[in-house]
Amino acid sequence: MLLTIDYAAIDWARAQFALTAIYHWLFVPLTLGLGLIMSIMETLYYRSGDAFWRRVTQFWQRLFGINFAMGVATGIILEFEFGTNWSNYSWFVGDIFGAPLAIEGIVAFFMESTFVAVMYFGWDKVSKRFHLASTWLTWLGATISAWWILVANSWMQMPVGCQFNPDTMRNEMTSFLDVALSPFAIDKFLHTVISSWIVGAAFVVAVSAWYLLKKRKDEHQLAVKSLRIAAIIGLCASVGAAITGDESAYKIAEVQPMKLAAMEALYNGGNDQSLTAVAWVNPFKQPDYQQASGAPMRLAIPHGLSILATRSLNGFVPGVNDILNGYTRADGTVEPSASEKMERGRIAIQTLADYRQAKSEGADEATLNSQLSTLNSNMPYFGYGFIKDEAELVPFIPVNFWAFRIMVGLGTLFILFFAFVLYLDWRKKDIPAMKWLLWTAIVLLPCAYICSESGWLVAEFGRQPWTIQDMLPISASVSDIGSTAVATTFWLFLVLFTTMLAVEISIMLKQIKKGI
């Protein structure tokens, strides 16, 4: 089987997908977080009958709608790129990967699109109860949409519920429930959605803080009460993100040990591994992990990594070199070396070619069964057959290392900030008079987005070089198209998405200045 690889096309396709995903993720967390907050506020209106809560709900709904529209536009482009730039990937696993995306479009997207219209235009046209239900269902639809997209992404991280069919050259789904209810998918969904609530809470707190700084009388009550509600949600979400993040890291240690090693800059593993708090890892250069004993200037928490990865004080955690050279898992399973996996992957590729040729020539059943037996025993390493150098199996460590620490550091900061705001509110302190606190709230808004984007950088960069973990590398996933075409659309998308972001910010600021 010959595979012609245009590495320039791969780089541009990766850059284009990363660009689209990063811009798309600027809109999604605010949709999920602000949707929850506005639903709670309309519930307060429904229960109290106070017209103030209706005005507050309508104010936040206007901002939600602006952001929602931008998210839909970028999301549609993102899904089309699977067909245009990654057609080999789509062919190889489309029977599995396409199912959750189809459900997301047919069920979740139509659900939120239907009820968002009632939410905006149904005031005084439908009953208060039905309108409240529409608001909650809009948020629920967006959340369900996130669920199916994250199911698809989680399957790329941990492929389950499928079997390769050598006659069709495709992976076919064997269990929809295994795909939909994968432990990796559940952990990823909880962590991602809960962390999105932090972005929504930070946004509401920042806008409220701006009104208080400007001493806007008409918005004073809105700001004070919105700030309190958002701080409660923010604190709960920050703590929840820490808990679910811990569980996600445990699952990563089980199915993606190389990602965990890159996140920790752990070159040589062992028992009793400490968790790195901070160390010097050059952010622009891949370290010489084969020669280095560890990252210099390292401060660490004793036993922390072993507890995180194995739930044991002295649990064994493999480093980059252990994974490349082969090691023994805690359950006694021997993990082959990278070179052995690459060799078995090449055997799988060649056997597949031999089987298809033999079948086309009408070979006897015994010959075909023998080839199928060889293929099945080596198929778990099929993707490794496309790897030319074991160095390709090591993700870019600096991005993973620093993005993980930015995410954890800012997440901890949000726990402290929201807890402090609620403490001041509980002690009935004059928060509107604390300008330093209000400015801090505004500054933390971009930090919330940086924290959220950092999590995605870890999730996606840490999986490299795989499109599907251990199954299909990026080099075998790209479409057979020229790099010039992809580069051209990259720059077009960069201009388009930047313009869209600028337009959204401009409209948002006008609505905020307009007020309630």
PEFEN-V955015 format. One record per pair of residues at least 6 apart in sequence whose ideal C-beta (glycine too) atoms are under 8 Angstrom apart, sorted by the first residue. I is the first residue (numbers start at 1). GAP is how many residues later the second one is. Records with the same first field share a line. If there is no record, write none. Layout:
BEGIN
I = GAP / GAP
END
This chain:
BEGIN
1 = 348 / 349 / 351 / 352
3 = 383 / 472 / 473
4 = 476
5 = 470 / 471 / 473
6 = 472 / 476 / 477
7 = 468
8 = 475
9 = 469 / 470 / 472 / 473 / 474 / 477
10 = 464 / 465 / 468
11 = 472
12 = 471 / 474 / 475 / 478
13 = 68 / 72 / 73 / 465 / 466 / 473
14 = 460
15 = 475
16 = 65 / 69 / 470 / 473 / 474 / 477
17 = 61 / 64 / 68 / 69
18 = 442
19 = 471 / 474 / 475 / 478
20 = 54 / 57 / 58 / 61 / 473 / 477
21 = 57 / 435 / 439
22 = 431 / 434
23 = 51 / 474 / 477 / 478
24 = 47 / 50 / 51 / 54
25 = 427 / 428 / 431
26 = 423 / 427 / 475
27 = 40 / 41 / 43 / 44 / 47 / 477
28 = 43 / 47 / 118 / 168
29 = 166 / 167 / 169 / 170 / 171 / 419 / 420 / 423
30 = 34 / 37 / 166 / 169 / 170 / 173
31 = 33 / 36 / 37 / 40 / 111 / 165
32 = 107 / 110 / 111 / 114 / 161 / 164 / 165 / 167 / 168
33 = 163 / 164 / 165 / 166 / 167 / 168 / 170 / 200 / 204
34 = 26 / 29 / 30 / 33 / 166 / 169 / 170
35 = 29 / 103 / 104 / 107 / 108 / 165
36 = 103 / 161 / 164 / 197
37 = 23 / 163 / 164 / 167 / 189 / 192 / 193 / 196
38 = 19 / 22 / 23 / 26 / 97 / 101
39 = 96 / 97 / 100
40 = 189 / 193
41 = 12 / 15 / 16 / 19 / 185 / 188
42 = 11 / 12 / 15 / 89 / 90 / 93
43 = 89 / 93
44 = 6 / 9
45 = 6 / 8 / 9 / 11 / 12 / 83
46 = 82 / 83 / 86
52 = 169 / 170
54 = 69
55 = 167 / 461
56 = 166 / 169 / 170 / 460
57 = 78
58 = 65
59 = 163 / 456 / 457
60 = 144 / 166
61 = 58 / 59 / 74
62 = 449
63 = 144 / 445 / 448 / 449
65 = 51 / 55
66 = 438 / 441 / 442 / 445
67 = 437 / 441
68 = 48 / 74
70 = 430 / 431 / 434
73 = 427
74 = 423 / 426
77 = 416
79 = 22
82 = 7 / 8 / 15
83 = 7
84 = 395 / 397
85 = 393 / 394 / 396 / 401
86 = 381 / 391 / 392 / 393
87 = 392 / 393
88 = 388 / 389 / 390 / 391 / 392
89 = 8 / 378 / 379 / 383 / 388 / 389
90 = 7 / 8
91 = 78 / 79
92 = 77 / 78 / 79 / 380 / 385
93 = 66 / 69 / 77 / 78 / 375 / 378 / 379
94 = 76
95 = 75 / 76 / 77 / 78
96 = 59 / 63 / 65 / 66 / 75 / 76 / 77 / 83
97 = 55 / 58 / 59
99 = 74 / 77 / 80
100 = 48 / 49 / 51 / 52 / 55 / 79 / 80
101 = 47 / 48 / 51
103 = 45
104 = 40 / 41 / 44 / 45 / 48
107 = 37 / 41
108 = 33 / 34 / 36 / 37 / 39 / 40
109 = 32 / 36
111 = 26 / 29 / 30 / 33
112 = 25 / 26 / 28 / 29 / 30 / 33
113 = 28
115 = 19 / 20 / 22 / 23 / 26
116 = 22 / 25
118 = 8 / 12 / 13 / 16
119 = 12 / 15 / 16 / 19
122 = 8 / 9 / 12
123 = 8
126 = 8
143 = 50
146 = 43 / 46 / 47 / 50
147 = 42 / 46
150 = 35 / 38 / 39 / 42
151 = 28 / 29 / 31 / 34 / 38
153 = 35 / 306
154 = 28 / 30 / 31 / 34 / 35
155 = 24 / 27 / 30 / 313
156 = 307 / 310 / 311 / 312 / 313
157 = 27 / 31 / 98 / 99 / 302 / 306 / 312
158 = 24 / 26 / 93 / 97 / 98 / 311
159 = 12 / 309 / 310 / 311 / 312
160 = 15 / 18 / 19 / 22
161 = 12 / 13 / 14 / 15 / 16 / 17 / 18 / 21
162 = 9 / 10 / 11 / 12 / 17
163 = 8 / 9 / 11
164 = 6 / 7 / 8 / 215 / 218
165 = 6 / 7
166 = 186 / 189 / 190 / 206 / 209
167 = 192
171 = 300
173 = 6
179 = 6
183 = 68
184 = 67 / 71
187 = 57 / 60 / 61 / 64
188 = 60 / 271
190 = 50 / 54 / 57
191 = 50 / 53 / 54 / 56 / 57 / 264
192 = 263
194 = 43 / 46 / 47 / 50
195 = 42 / 46 / 50 / 216 / 256 / 257 / 260
196 = 256
197 = 36 / 37 / 39 / 40 / 43
198 = 36 / 39 / 40 / 43 / 213 / 216 / 250 / 253 / 254
199 = 249 / 250 / 253
200 = 30 / 33
201 = 29 / 30 / 32 / 33 / 36 / 217
202 = 28 / 32 / 212 / 239 / 242 / 243 / 245 / 246
203 = 27 / 242 / 245
204 = 22 / 23 / 25 / 26
205 = 22 / 25 / 26 / 29 / 216 / 236 / 239 / 240
206 = 235 / 236 / 238 / 239
207 = 16 / 19 / 305
208 = 14 / 15 / 16 / 18 / 19 / 22 / 233
209 = 14 / 18 / 228 / 229 / 230 / 232 / 233
210 = 228 / 232 / 302
211 = 8 / 9 / 11 / 12 / 304
212 = 8 / 11 / 12 / 15 / 219 / 220 / 226
213 = 222 / 225 / 226 / 229
216 = 7 / 299
218 = 297 / 298
219 = 296 / 297
220 = 212
222 = 294
223 = 209
224 = 207 / 208
227 = 194 / 204 / 214
228 = 194 / 197
231 = 187 / 190 / 191 / 194
232 = 186 / 190
234 = 180 / 183 / 184
235 = 180 / 183 / 184 / 187
238 = 173 / 176 / 177 / 180
239 = 176
241 = 170
242 = 169 / 170 / 173
245 = 163 / 166
246 = 62
249 = 11 / 59 / 60
250 = 58 / 59 / 61
252 = 7 / 8 / 11 / 210
253 = 7 / 55 / 56 / 57 / 64
255 = 214
256 = 206 / 207 / 213
257 = 60 / 61 / 66
258 = 62 / 65 / 135 / 136 / 137 / 204
259 = 136 / 141 / 199 / 203 / 204
260 = 6 / 49 / 57 / 202
261 = 6 / 8 / 56 / 57 / 58 / 59 / 61 / 62
262 = 58 / 132 / 133 / 134 / 135 / 138 / 139 / 199 / 200
263 = 137 / 138 / 141 / 195 / 199
264 = 11 / 12 / 41 / 137
265 = 11 / 14 / 16 / 22 / 29 / 30 / 132 / 136
266 = 7 / 10 / 28 / 39 / 51 / 53 / 54
267 = 20 / 22 / 23 / 25 / 26 / 27 / 52 / 53 / 54
268 = 25 / 26 / 51 / 52 / 53 / 54
269 = 47 / 48 / 49 / 50 / 53 / 58
270 = 46 / 47 / 49
271 = 35 / 43 / 44 / 45
272 = 30 / 31 / 34 / 41 / 42
273 = 30 / 31 / 32 / 33 / 36 / 42 / 43 / 44
274 = 26 / 27 / 28 / 29 / 30 / 31
275 = 25 / 26 / 28 / 29 / 30 / 32 / 33
276 = 19 / 22 / 23 / 24 / 29
277 = 22 / 23 / 24
278 = 19 / 20 / 21 / 127
279 = 15 / 16 / 17 / 18 / 19 / 20 / 21 / 122
280 = 15 / 16 / 17 / 18
281 = 6 / 14 / 116 / 117 / 120 / 121
282 = 116
283 = 115 / 116 / 119
284 = 114
285 = 113
286 = 108 / 110 / 111 / 112
287 = 8 / 110 / 111
289 = 30 / 31 / 32 / 105 / 108
290 = 31
295 = 106
303 = 10 / 11
305 = 12
306 = 6 / 7 / 8 / 9 / 10 / 11
307 = 6 / 8
309 = 6 / 8
310 = 6 / 7 / 20
315 = 15
316 = 13 / 14
318 = 9 / 17
320 = 74 / 77
323 = 12 / 15 / 70
324 = 13 / 14 / 66 / 69 / 70
325 = 12 / 13
326 = 8 / 9 / 10 / 11 / 12 / 14
327 = 7 / 8
328 = 6 / 7
329 = 6
336 = 8 / 45
338 = 46 / 49 / 52 / 55
339 = 51
341 = 40 / 43
342 = 39 / 42 / 43 / 45 / 48
344 = 34 / 37 / 40 / 41
345 = 33 / 36 / 37 / 38 / 39 / 40 / 41 / 42
346 = 39
347 = 27 / 31 / 38
348 = 27 / 30 / 31 / 33 / 34 / 37
349 = 33 / 36 / 37
351 = 20 / 23 / 24 / 27
352 = 23 / 30
354 = 17
355 = 13 / 16 / 17 / 20
358 = 9 / 10 / 13
359 = 9
380 = 90
381 = 89
382 = 89 / 90
383 = 83 / 85 / 87 / 88 / 89 / 90 / 93
384 = 86
386 = 87 / 89 / 90
387 = 6 / 78 / 86
392 = 73 / 81
393 = 72
395 = 66 / 67 / 68 / 69 / 70
396 = 65 / 68
399 = 58 / 62
400 = 57 / 58 / 61 / 62
403 = 51 / 52 / 54 / 55 / 58
404 = 50 / 54
406 = 44 / 45 / 48
407 = 44 / 47 / 48 / 51
410 = 37 / 38 / 40 / 41 / 44
411 = 40
413 = 31 / 34
414 = 30 / 33 / 34 / 37
417 = 23 / 24 / 27
421 = 10 / 16 / 20
424 = 7 / 10 / 13
425 = 6
431 = 6 / 7
432 = 6
463 = 6
464 = 10
465 = 8 / 9 / 10
466 = 6 / 7 / 8
467 = 6 / 7 / 9 / 10
END
